[in-house]
Amino acid sequence: MPLNVENLLHRPARVTRQTYTTRDTILYALGIGAGIPDPTDRDELRFLNEKNLLALPTMAVILAAPPFWLDDPEIGMDWRKVLNAGQEMILDEPIPISGDVSTTLRIDALWDKGPAKGALMQSSRDVRDFSGKRLATIKQTHILRGNGGFGGQDQPKASDRPLPITAPDLVVDLQTRPEQALIYRLSGDYNPLHIDPDVATAGGFPKPILHGACTFGITGRAILRALAGNDPARLRRFGGRYSRPVFPGDTIRTEIWGTGTEIQFRAKALERDIVVFDRGFAEVI
């Protein structure tokens, strides 16, 4: 079945609401590897111990996130080939450790890369608290492999800056565990690509891959640790592109250029020496 472009672009607004607790905040931190390898690290415990708990800023991307919906037969896509291609968050203020939040999913653009390359879908949502105050804006790009060739326009050329060719100013290595995806999915992303070996094989992978948003959170931890003294209030903007999948158990090396307000970075799967998150950028105050 070909991609139903009209259905995808003109679906009714999807409002998602969530009441979350300190338990959810701690579970998210565990899902992106806080406490690995040292569960007594006091800098890490501020995100794990309910006493004086702080929320990791990248938790904004999972708050009131809509349940996986791209498998709707009316859309007509092969959802097993959908990958997270890029993500950005803009924080208005630190994320509370508990509360009531809502988001409204918007499909902002759909770009045709051709039959061989597929399509790109850009979406966004504002995270708002019970009073309607905006906490964060989340932007996301998915690559719809095998779903191109519908005659639409291609994506405009990116205007972001390439990474410097010099050696990075800082390097942070963070280990993932073989069961990392099994923990991370409990924060709400139940896409079977990350747990079911048969689905992973059908999607072209030798085994289940780590959630892109988990990689996003791990690199966010690296920036927070290296440049913000693990103070969530100092990270205001963060994003980049997913370039290759991460497998649970990989060590993620974040290479950082700049130590001031505007940061550029990329992340590698260290053991395989491949870039998994590219054109990264962050704003640290």
N, C-alpha and C positions, 0 to 999 in steps of 0.2 A: 504494500500500500504506500503510495507517495505521500510526502509531507503535506498536510493540510495547512497551508500558510494562513488562510483567512481565519481558520479556527484558532490558530496559535496567536495571531496578532490581535484578535478582537474578542478574546475570552473575557467574561465578566471579571471585574476586579476581585482578587482573592484576598480576603482579610483573614489573618491568623492571629489568635490571641493566646497568651501564655501567662500563667502564674508560675513563677519559679522561686525556689527557696535556696538557702545557703547550701543545702545538699547538692542541688543542681550545679551551683557555682564550683563546689569542690570536685564534683564528678567531671565537669568540663576540664578543670586544671589537670586532673589525672589523665584524661583522654588525650591531652597534648603533651604528656610526659613530665609534668611537674613532679619533682621528687626523684627523678632518675638522673644519675645513679645513686645519689646520696639522699635518703629519706630524712636525714637530720639537718640538712642545709637550711639554715634559718631564713635565708632569702627566698627559698622555695616554699617554706612552710607558711609564709604569709598568704599564700594562695590555697593552702590545704587545711589549715587549722582554723576551726570556726571561731576561735578566740582572736579578735582583731583581724578578721578575715578581710581580704581585698579581692575584687574580681579582676581577672586578667582582661585587658582591653579587647583582645580579639574575640572574647566571648560574644561581643555584639553581633557577629555574623551568624550565630545560631539562635539568637533570641527570637521567638515567634517566627522562626523560619517555616515556610509552608511545607507540609509533608510532601514526599516525592510524588510528583504529579505528571511527569513527562511520559509515563506509561499509559496514559489515557488513550484508548483505541481511536477516539475521534481525532486525535492529533496526527496519527498515522506515521509516527517515526519509529525507528529501531532504537528504543531507549537504552538498550544494552551497549550501544556505541556512543552514548553521550558522555562527554568529559567536561570537567570544570576547567576552563581555559584561562580565566583571570578573575581577580577579585580586588576590591578596594573598600576600605571603611574610612569614614570621616566622623570623628567623635566630637560631639558638642560638649560633653562632660564625662567624667568617669562613670562606668557602668555600676549601678547599685548591686549589692550582693544578693538581693532578693527583690521581688516586686511583681507588678502586673504590667505587661507590655503588649503591644499589638503592632502589626505591620500590614501594609497593603502592597501586594506584589504588582509591579508594573512591567510589561514587556515594552522596552524602549525602542528596540531595533532588531531586525533580522536581515543578515547579509548573506548573499549567495556566493560561495567560493567555487562553485562548479561541481559537476557530478563526482569527480575524483576526490575533491577535498572536503565536500560537505557544506555546512552552513555555520554561521556564528549567530548566536542569540544573546542580546544584551538586556539585562533586567536590573531593576533597582527597587529598593524599599526603604522607607524610613522606619526606624525603631522608635516608638513613642510610649511614654508611660501612661498610667491611668488618667492623668489630667490632660493628656494630649501633648505634653512637652516632648520635643524631639531629643532623643539621646544620641542617635547616630544615624548616618545614611550608609547603606550597603549597596554597592554596585557589583554586578557579577556578569561574566561572559562565559557562555557554554559553547563548546564546539559540538555540532551535531554531525558526527561522521556518517557518511553514506546518505545524507539527507539534503544534498545540494542539487543544483541543476534545475531549479524551479523558475529561473528567469529573473531573479531579483538582482539588485545592485550589490557590488562587492563592497567590503569595508573600506572606509576612507583610510588613507595612510596615517600611521601613528605619528604623533608629534613629540613623543617622549624622548628623553636624552639617552644615548647609548652609555653603557658603563665605561668608566675610565679604563685605559689600557695599562695603567700602573698597578703595582701590587696593592692589595687591599690594606686599609689602615688597621682593621681589626678582623679577627677570625674567631668564630664561636662554633664549637662542635657540640651537638646535642644528640644523644642516642635515642632511638625508638626501640620498642620491644616487639617481639614477634606477634603478641596479642594486642598491639596498639589499636588496630582498627576495631577489634571486638569491644574495647572499652569506649573508644570515641563514639561509636554508633549509638551508644546509650544516651548521648546528648541530643539525639533526634534524627540523625541521618541514617535511615534504614535501607538505603540503596543496596540491593543484594550483591552488587559488583564488589563490595568490600567484605563479604563474608562467604559467599557461595562459590566454590571452585568451578562449578559448571557454568554459572553466569560469567565468571571471569574468563573462562576459556572461550565462550561464545563471543565475548567482547574483544578477543585477540590477546589476552594476557595469560601468562603461565600460571598465575595464582591470583587471589584477591589482592587488590592494591589499597594503599592507604588513602583515605579521603583527602581530596585537595584542601578542604578547609582545615584539616588536621595539620597538614604541612604549613598552611598559612599561620596557624596558631603557634607552631613550633618555631618558625622563623620570627614571629612576633615576640616570642619569649627571648630569642637571641638578641634582638634589637633592644628590648626592654632591659635585659641584663647588662648588655655592653655599654649602653649610652644613656639610660634613664634611671640608673640605680634601683631598678625593679619598682619604680614608682609609676603606677598606671596612669596617673593624672598628667604625666609628661608626654605621653604618646597621643598625638592628635590626628594623624593621618597615616595610612599604611596600605600598601597594595603592591601588585605586580602580576606577572603572567606565569601560569603553570606551563612548563615546557616538556617535562617527562614525568612518568608516574614514579611514585615512591612505593617501595615494598616495606611492609612492617618488618622491623629489624634493621633497616638502613640507619647509618649515622648521617645526620643532616649537618653539613658544614655551611654556615652562613658567613659570606665574605662581605665586608662592609667598607664603603668608601665615604669619608667625611665623618667629622665628629662634632659638627655644629647643629644647626636647626634642621637643615635639609640633608637627608641621608640617601645614598644609593646602595643597593646590595643585590646579591644573588645567592642562591642556595644550591649546594651539590649533594648528591648521594655519594658519600665519601668512598665507600668500598667499590662502587662502580665507576667513579670519576665522571659522572654526567651531571649536567645542570638540570635541576628539577623545578626551580622557581627563578625566573629571570626578570630583568628590568624592574627590580624591586625599588620602591621609594618609601620614605617615611619622613614624617615631620615630628621632631622631638623638641619640646620647649623646656 
